[in-house]
Amino acid sequence: MRAATATTPAAPDGQGPAMAGFLLGAAAMFATMYSTQAILPELGRAFGVSPSRAGLSVAVVIGAVAVGGWLWGPVSDRIGRRRAITVASGLLIVPTALLALAPSFGVLLALRALQGLCMPGLLTVGVPYVAEVFAPAIGGRAMGAYTAALVAGGLVGRVGVGLLTTVVGWRLALGVLALLPLAATLLLRRTLPEGPPVVRAASRRHALRAHLGNRGVWRATVVGAGMFFGFVGTFTYIAYRLEEPPFAYGQAAISLLFVLWVLGAAGPTAGRLADHAGWRAVAAGAAALALAGLALSLPDWLPAIVAGLGLVTLAMFSAVPAAQLGLSEAADADRGVASAMYFTAYYLAGALGSWLPGLAWEAWAWPGVAAVVAAPIAAGLAAATVPGWRSASRGSRPPPTSLG
């Protein structure tokens, strides 16, 4: 193993540029991940594809993230987390810039998949990096700042791209996002501190076998994956509903709906509540809230739709941190393997959530979408409430993981 340079991790206090570069990289990654979600109708018209096929522009990215996590995790163990983060940020520039030149929908999907393969270098690797380098100095404030950066990036990717598309078209709107990872890479190379040496497990196969038999890991995974499926499916296809009668809104108005992402600020509060009431209680309450939000979104009345989507968003950013606490309680060793399992299921669920509800939309319109996304959320509710699923092992907690 090539250990990281044995230097004391730099504390963020007094070294703002060090953390600023990392947070910019995280925001840039999240902005590119969901950059096509708010403009799916535009892409469908440009390439002559159906809503479900247009949704693949989100699905392939999320699916590639699920696969890429197993690549970047071991790579960061060998070359160090700082180098992995910087390299991943640099690699993300190329496919992001080339999106503006995509001659066909197939090429656009290939470039989106390349983006997704780069992202775990900033996501799967970035999360333990926060825990190892920044959290020891400033504690929970580090993860709070990281979460805020992800929310900001998500808003840029959804609202910013949507609004810019109305002015300059979708090609330039997507291509200009390359400036974010470019700026982040330059800042990361200059300011990102080295982390502590990485310790690798002796046998990943044994660890994987143990976690596959750990019911506590499965319980948390079902909750997180179910919520992510529902969240992605809901916000991917709401644009199609709002551009049709009786609403007939334009691209700019629909993009503003994604401002609801600011409810991601509820994540830290949900985590503190889970510390007191238990993660399963918070996850169950959030899942029930999401189901209520879906029901509220059914009538063709804009205030009810906005309120329903707000409940779904609030539920997402409450359930997922709770599920992460459940994952941390379920294992006492090989926490990286447990997190990789969770991430794989989480992002595969998100990829399916970008596609399957599209088929429901084409067949049954919004009630079909609501029914399809409600099913995995209900499965998560059951996983959080059904008794008897005890962890096979308990102990040390894995580093906090991403909300989306």
C-alpha positions in Angstrom: 0.0 0.0 0.0 1.2 3.5 -0.8 0.5 5.4 2.4 -0.3 9.0 2.4 2.4 11.4 3.4 2.7 11.3 7.1 1.9 14.8 8.0 -0.5 16.2 10.5 -3.8 17.0 8.8 -4.3 20.7 8.4 -7.1 22.1 10.5 -9.7 24.1 8.6 -9.7 26.9 11.2 -7.6 29.7 9.8 -7.1 27.8 6.6 -10.3 28.7 4.7 -8.8 28.1 1.2 -8.1 24.4 2.1 -11.7 23.7 2.8 -13.0 26.1 0.2 -11.4 24.1 -2.6 -12.9 20.8 -1.3 -16.3 22.3 -1.0 -16.2 23.9 -4.4 -15.2 20.4 -5.8 -18.1 18.8 -4.0 -20.6 21.5 -5.3 -19.3 21.1 -8.8 -19.7 17.4 -8.7 -23.3 17.6 -7.5 -24.2 20.4 -10.0 -23.1 18.1 -12.9 -24.8 15.0 -11.5 -28.3 16.5 -11.8 -27.7 19.1 -14.5 -30.1 17.5 -17.0 -32.9 16.8 -14.5 -34.7 20.1 -14.9 -34.4 20.2 -18.7 -35.6 16.7 -19.7 -38.4 18.0 -21.9 -35.9 20.2 -23.8 -33.6 17.2 -24.4 -36.5 15.1 -25.5 -37.5 17.7 -28.1 -33.9 18.2 -29.2 -33.2 14.5 -29.8 -36.7 13.3 -30.4 -36.8 10.8 -27.5 -39.6 9.8 -25.1 -39.7 11.0 -21.4 -38.4 7.6 -20.1 -35.5 7.7 -22.6 -34.7 11.3 -21.7 -34.7 10.2 -18.0 -31.7 8.0 -18.9 -29.6 11.1 -18.9 -29.9 11.1 -15.1 -30.1 7.3 -14.7 -26.8 6.6 -16.4 -24.9 9.1 -14.2 -26.3 7.7 -11.0 -25.7 4.1 -12.2 -22.1 5.0 -13.1 -21.6 6.5 -9.6 -22.7 3.2 -8.1 -20.1 1.3 -10.2 -17.4 3.9 -9.8 -17.4 3.8 -6.1 -15.8 0.4 -6.1 -13.1 1.8 -8.3 -12.2 5.0 -6.6 -12.3 3.6 -3.1 -9.4 1.2 -3.6 -7.6 3.7 -5.8 -7.7 6.2 -2.9 -6.4 3.6 -0.6 -3.3 3.2 -2.8 -2.6 6.7 -4.0 -4.0 8.7 -1.1 -7.3 10.5 -0.8 -6.0 14.0 -1.6 -4.6 12.8 -5.0 -7.7 10.8 -5.8 -10.0 13.8 -5.1 -7.8 16.2 -7.2 -7.5 13.7 -10.1 -11.3 13.0 -10.1 -12.1 16.7 -10.2 -9.8 17.2 -13.2 -11.2 14.3 -15.1 -14.7 15.6 -14.6 -13.9 18.7 -16.7 -13.6 16.9 -20.0 -17.0 15.1 -20.4 -18.8 18.1 -18.8 -17.4 20.4 -21.5 -18.0 18.0 -24.3 -21.8 17.7 -23.5 -22.3 21.0 -25.3 -21.1 19.3 -28.5 -23.0 16.0 -28.2 -24.2 15.2 -31.8 -26.7 12.5 -30.7 -28.6 11.3 -27.6 -26.4 8.2 -27.5 -23.2 10.3 -27.3 -24.8 12.5 -24.6 -25.6 9.4 -22.6 -22.0 8.2 -23.0 -20.6 11.5 -21.8 -23.0 11.5 -18.8 -21.8 8.0 -17.9 -18.2 9.3 -18.0 -19.2 12.1 -15.7 -20.7 9.5 -13.3 -17.5 7.4 -13.3 -15.5 10.5 -12.2 -17.9 11.6 -9.4 -17.1 8.9 -6.7 -13.6 10.3 -6.6 -15.2 13.4 -5.0 -18.1 11.6 -3.3 -17.1 8.2 -2.1 -13.6 9.3 -1.4 -14.5 12.8 -0.3 -16.7 11.7 2.6 -14.0 9.8 4.6 -11.6 12.6 3.7 -13.9 15.1 5.6 -13.9 12.7 8.5 -10.2 12.2 8.5 -8.9 15.8 7.8 -11.5 18.4 8.7 -13.8 16.8 11.3 -11.0 16.2 13.9 -10.5 20.0 14.0 -14.0 21.4 13.8 -16.3 18.4 14.4 -19.8 18.4 13.0 -19.3 21.8 11.4 -17.2 20.1 8.7 -20.0 17.8 7.6 -22.5 20.6 7.9 -20.4 22.6 5.5 -20.1 19.6 3.2 -23.9 19.1 3.2 -24.4 22.8 2.4 -22.0 22.6 -0.5 -23.9 19.6 -2.0 -27.2 21.5 -1.6 -25.7 24.5 -3.3 -24.4 22.4 -6.1 -27.8 20.7 -6.6 -29.4 24.1 -6.8 -27.0 25.2 -9.5 -27.5 22.0 -11.5 -31.2 22.2 -11.3 -32.2 25.9 -11.1 -29.2 27.4 -12.7 -29.1 25.1 -15.7 -32.9 25.4 -16.1 -32.9 29.2 -16.1 -29.8 29.5 -18.3 -31.3 27.1 -20.9 -34.1 29.6 -21.4 -31.5 32.3 -22.3 -28.7 30.5 -24.2 -30.0 27.0 -24.9 -29.3 23.7 -23.2 -26.0 23.0 -24.9 -24.2 26.1 -23.6 -26.0 25.7 -20.2 -24.6 22.3 -19.7 -21.1 23.0 -21.2 -20.5 26.1 -19.0 -20.7 23.9 -15.9 -17.2 22.7 -16.8 -15.9 25.9 -15.3 -16.9 24.7 -11.9 -14.7 21.6 -11.7 -11.9 23.5 -13.6 -11.9 26.2 -10.8 -12.1 23.5 -8.1 -9.2 21.5 -9.6 -6.9 24.5 -9.6 -7.8 25.4 -6.1 -7.5 21.8 -4.9 -4.0 21.4 -6.3 -2.8 24.5 -4.4 -4.6 24.2 -1.1 -5.9 20.7 -0.3 -4.1 19.3 2.7 -2.8 15.7 2.8 -4.8 13.2 4.9 -3.5 10.6 7.3 -2.1 7.2 6.1 -4.9 4.9 4.9 -5.4 1.6 6.6 -6.7 -1.2 4.4 -8.5 -4.3 5.4 -6.7 -7.6 5.1 -9.6 -9.4 3.2 -12.3 -7.4 1.5 -14.0 -10.7 0.4 -14.4 -11.8 4.0 -15.7 -8.4 5.0 -18.2 -8.3 2.1 -19.5 -11.8 3.0 -20.0 -10.7 6.6 -21.9 -7.5 5.7 -24.1 -9.4 3.2 -25.4 -11.4 6.2 -25.8 -8.4 8.4 -29.5 -7.6 8.7 -28.8 -4.2 10.2 -26.9 -3.2 7.1 -29.7 -4.3 4.9 -32.3 -2.5 7.0 -30.5 0.8 6.6 -29.8 0.2 2.9 -33.4 -0.5 2.1 -34.5 2.8 3.8 -31.9 4.9 2.1 -32.2 3.3 -1.4 -36.0 3.4 -1.2 -36.1 7.1 -0.3 -33.6 8.0 -3.1 -35.6 6.1 -5.7 -38.7 8.0 -4.7 -36.9 11.4 -4.5 -35.2 11.1 -7.9 -38.3 9.7 -9.6 -40.5 12.5 -8.2 -38.3 15.4 -9.3 -37.3 13.9 -12.6 -40.8 13.7 -14.0 -42.5 16.6 -12.3 -41.3 18.8 -15.2 -43.4 16.9 -17.7 -46.5 17.3 -15.6 -46.1 21.1 -15.1 -45.4 21.8 -18.8 -48.8 20.3 -19.8 -52.3 21.6 -19.2 -53.8 22.7 -16.9 -50.4 24.3 -15.9 -48.5 24.8 -19.2 -45.5 26.4 -17.4 -42.3 27.3 -19.2 -38.8 26.1 -18.5 -37.9 29.0 -16.2 -41.0 28.6 -13.9 -40.5 24.8 -13.7 -36.8 25.2 -12.8 -37.7 27.4 -9.8 -39.5 24.4 -8.2 -36.1 22.9 -7.5 -35.5 25.7 -5.0 -37.2 23.3 -2.6 -33.8 21.7 -2.3 -33.0 24.3 0.4 -35.0 22.0 2.7 -31.8 20.0 2.7 -30.8 22.2 5.7 -33.0 19.8 7.7 -30.3 17.1 7.5 -28.3 18.0 10.6 -31.5 18.5 12.7 -32.7 15.0 11.6 -29.3 13.6 12.7 -29.5 15.1 16.1 -33.1 13.9 16.5 -32.0 10.4 15.6 -29.4 10.5 18.4 -32.3 11.0 20.9 -35.2 9.1 19.4 -33.3 6.4 17.4 -32.6 6.3 13.7 -35.5 3.9 13.0 -38.1 6.3 14.4 -36.8 9.2 12.4 -36.6 7.1 9.2 -40.1 5.7 9.6 -41.5 9.2 10.3 -39.7 10.6 7.2 -41.0 7.7 5.0 -44.5 8.3 6.2 -44.1 12.1 5.5 -42.9 11.3 1.9 -46.0 9.1 1.3 -48.2 11.9 2.5 -46.4 14.3 0.2 -47.0 12.1 -2.8 -50.7 11.8 -2.0 -50.9 15.6 -1.6 -49.3 16.1 -5.1 -52.1 14.2 -6.9 -54.7 17.0 -7.4 -54.1 19.4 -10.3 -53.7 22.3 -7.9 -50.3 24.0 -7.8 -50.1 24.9 -4.0 -50.9 21.2 -3.2 -48.2 20.0 -5.6 -45.6 22.4 -4.2 -46.5 21.4 -0.6 -46.4 17.7 -1.5 -43.0 18.0 -3.2 -41.7 20.0 -0.2 -42.7 17.1 2.1 -41.0 14.6 -0.2 -37.8 16.8 -0.1 -37.9 17.2 3.7 -38.4 13.5 4.1 -35.5 12.7 1.9 -33.0 14.8 3.8 -34.3 13.5 7.1 -34.5 9.8 6.3 -31.1 9.4 4.6 -29.0 10.9 7.5 -31.0 8.6 9.9 -30.3 5.6 7.6 -26.6 6.5 7.8 -26.7 6.4 11.6 -28.3 3.0 11.3 -25.6 1.8 9.0 -23.0 3.0 11.5 -24.7 1.0 14.3 -24.8 -2.2 12.2 -21.1 -2.9 11.8 -18.0 -2.9 13.9 -15.3 -3.5 11.3 -14.6 -2.9 7.6 -16.8 0.2 7.5 -15.6 1.1 4.1 -17.0 -2.1 2.7 -20.4 -1.5 4.4 -20.5 2.1 3.0 -19.6 0.8 -0.5 -22.5 -1.7 -0.3 -24.8 1.1 0.8 -23.7 3.5 -1.9 -24.0 0.8 -4.6 -27.6 0.0 -3.7 -28.4 3.7 -3.1 -27.2 4.9 -6.5 -28.6 1.9 -8.4 -32.0 2.7 -6.9 -31.6 6.3 -8.0 -30.7 5.2 -11.5 -33.9 3.1 -11.6 -35.8 6.0 -10.2 -34.7 8.1 -13.1 -36.2 5.6 -15.6 -39.0 3.4 -14.3 -41.3 6.2 -13.3 -40.9 7.5 -16.9 -42.6 4.4 -18.1 -45.4 5.0 -15.6 -45.7 8.6 -16.8 -46.2 7.5 -20.4 -48.8 4.9 -19.4 -50.7 6.6 -16.5 -49.5 10.2 -16.2 -48.7 11.6 -12.7 -50.8 9.1 -10.7 -48.7 6.3 -12.2 -45.5 8.1 -11.2 -46.7 8.6 -7.7 -47.6 4.9 -7.3 -44.3 3.7 -8.7 -42.2 5.9 -6.4 -44.3 5.2 -3.4 -43.6 1.4 -3.5 -39.9 1.6 -2.5 -40.6 4.3 0.0 -43.2 2.0 1.6 -40.5 -0.8 1.6 -38.2 1.5 3.5 -41.0 2.3 6.0 -41.4 -1.4 6.6 -37.7 -2.0 7.0 -37.6 0.8 9.6 -40.5 -0.6 11.6 -40.6 -4.4 11.2 -39.1 -5.8 14.4 -36.5 -8.6 14.6 -33.8 -7.3 12.2 -30.8 -7.1 14.5 -27.4 -6.3 13.3 -24.9 -9.1 13.0 -22.3 -6.9 14.6 -22.1 -3.5 16.1 -19.4 -1.1 17.0 -17.3 1.6 15.3 -19.1 4.0 13.1 -18.2 4.6 9.4 -17.6 8.0 8.2 -20.8 10.0 7.4 -22.0 9.5 3.8 -23.6 11.7 1.3 -27.3 12.7 1.1 -27.6 12.5 -2.6 
